[in-house]
Amino acid sequence: MLIRTKHIPVIGEYEVVVCGGGPAGFVAAIAAARCGAKTALIERYGFLGGMATAGAVAPVTEFMHDGRLVVGGIPLEFVRRLEKSGKGTMCTPRGNFVCHPEGYKLEAQRMVLEAGVDLFLHAYLSDCVIENDRISHVIFESKSGTRALSARYVIDATGDGDIAAMAGVPMQDYQCPLQPSTLYFVLGNVKTEMIRGYYPGQPGSSMKHVRQKLNELSRTQEVPQFGGPWCLAGMGEGMAIVNMSRMAIDWTDEVQATRGECQLRENIDKLVKLLRENFEEFSEATLLSTATQVGIRETRHIRGVHVLTGEEYKSAFYFQDSIARCSHPIDIHSDKDNSQICIYLDKAAYLPYRSIIAEGFPNLLVPSRCFSADREAFASARVQASVMGLGQAAGAAAAICCEDGGGVKDVDIKRLQEILITWGAYLAEDE
Ligand SMILES: Cc1cc2nc3c(=O)[nH]c(=O)nc-3n(C[C@H](O)[C@H](O)[C@H](O)COP(=O)(O)OP(=O)(O)OC[C@H]3O[C@@H](n4cnc5c(N)ncnc54)[C@H](O)[C@@H]3O)c2cc1C
């Protein structure tokens, strides 16, 4: 055991510190700042967007149910701005938004800076300090050394619940496998004219014939585990972003994470060869890049005041403290083989405020994919539009707490819902 002690400079005092600048985090920071809270946003990469940009997950799903908007406010404003600048397209009737990761990075950054958020990029969160049951500081590593920010309220939007875990928030133990991860890759020289629409009105394809053929080949030769494949074309001439590789890894373990990155890169080498050799549309394809990091679907989940269940979810149970909606199907990718379970929802589900807070942690909100849900509910609510909805609620709730001075559990829910509805969130109970 090596023990190291050192003095850490506190370089800023904030009302709200948002940890992680993915879909949940950057929206949370905008929301808190627009409510008047002095807000900082800390992100390990040099850009915002989380899995959407670092992981190259191009689709932002789903804003609509049967053609009717169910996610509104800042998340919708974000994609409308992208659309207006020609950097993305909203597809009906499910409200799937497709955009280029580069457009995403720029627009997210613009909105965060316009809101007056202090942005800390290239800042890796490594610890937090607890004083009297509250997280008083968050600590990060940067090229300048170890640094701390003081915080009245903390929003953990790291996706993996890093700050919550460091603070000692209890995590759920599902006794079941995590959803597998996927390293996205980008191909050039694809005959994109041969690829049918994946989302209505969009180039791209679910490539069922590719799936069928690869499954056949796997009986006689080595084919790495894969999902889909899903292929988004139309981002540039001959270019396609491919969601295909698949591997079950626990990303909170650095040994597994290293093995996963290396193995998936090897697998992509094999998959690209298989695509070139077996399918006319990919016969001249070249690998342009892999994503900055493997796309992680699932790691930790906090045990919140409420654990959202699949039953509540599928019945679209209306909670008095509903703060966000979601209409993405329950979408479970197998950790063992190439299969996937996809259950479409009859109605858009409601997500309660109590699922983003934990008992005994009065100044912490956890709105990102690590929020408190069981496996089924998570398998739907994990997607971008819903975690952005949770993020905007967390930001507004933290700002209310700054005014009231109370714990996150005591927040005036009616006031929070009024703010969200004013911004355009769709929280009314469906008939
Ligand atoms: C393969 C794949 C396909 C998907 N397909 C879709 C889809 O079709 N539609 C859809 O809407 N969603 C999809 N998703 C889900 C979606 O991308 C994520 O669920 C969503 O990005 C979650 O957002 P988040 O903000 O909760 O977490 P993340 O996106 O993980 O963001 C977390 C942020 O925190 C930062 N961070 C983490 N730890 C630290 C640290 N210690 N210090 C500093 N910063 C840190 C990260 O860099 C990141 O920016 C997919 C995901 C994967 C992996």
The ligand as a Gaussian input file, in Angstrom:
#p B3LYP/6-31G(d) Opt

LIG

0 1
 C      -23.139000       1.059000     -28.843000
 C      -24.143000       2.024000     -28.335000
 C      -25.253000       2.330000     -29.094000
 C      -26.176000       3.235000     -28.635000
 N      -27.242000       3.573000     -29.422000
 C      -28.032000       4.602000     -29.043000
 C      -29.040000       5.098000     -29.908000
 O      -29.265000       4.558000     -30.997000
 N      -29.776000       6.156000     -29.499000
 C      -29.536000       6.771000     -28.301000
 O      -30.183000       7.768000     -28.016000
 N      -28.629000       6.299000     -27.441000
 C      -27.860000       5.241000     -27.778000
 N      -26.914000       4.775000     -26.935000
 C      -26.918000       5.227000     -25.533000
 C      -26.318000       6.597000     -25.289000
 O      -25.206000       6.857000     -26.095000
 C      -25.894000       6.714000     -23.842000
 O      -26.750000       6.045000     -23.005000
 C      -25.825000       8.158000     -23.423000
 O      -24.728000       8.710000     -24.068000
 C      -25.716000       8.288000     -21.935000
 O      -25.436000       9.616000     -21.623000
 P      -24.793000      10.003000     -20.228000
 O      -24.585000      11.459000     -20.242000
 O      -25.615000       9.403000     -19.158000
 O      -23.396000       9.220000     -20.174000
 P      -22.160000       9.251000     -21.182000
 O      -22.595000       9.451000     -22.574000
 O      -21.358000       8.059000     -20.844000
 O      -21.365000      10.561000     -20.738000
 C      -20.570000      10.596000     -19.574000
 C      -19.591000      11.748000     -19.695000
 O      -18.812000      11.839000     -18.504000
 C      -17.431000      11.876000     -18.829000
 N      -16.717000      11.204000     -17.747000
 C      -16.888000       9.938000     -17.318000
 N      -16.075000       9.677000     -16.295000
 C      -15.359000      10.799000     -16.085000
 C      -14.339000      11.156000     -15.149000
 N      -13.901000      10.299000     -14.225000
 N      -13.829000      12.403000     -15.211000
 C      -14.279000      13.294000     -16.136000
 N      -15.240000      13.016000     -17.041000
 C      -15.766000      11.780000     -17.002000
 C      -17.324000      11.120000     -20.155000
 O      -16.158000      11.475000     -20.875000
 C      -18.605000      11.565000     -20.839000
 O      -18.460000      12.767000     -21.526000
 C      -25.993000       3.848000     -27.360000
 C      -24.870000       3.537000     -26.593000
 C      -23.939000       2.643000     -27.062000
 C      -22.741000       2.367000     -26.231000

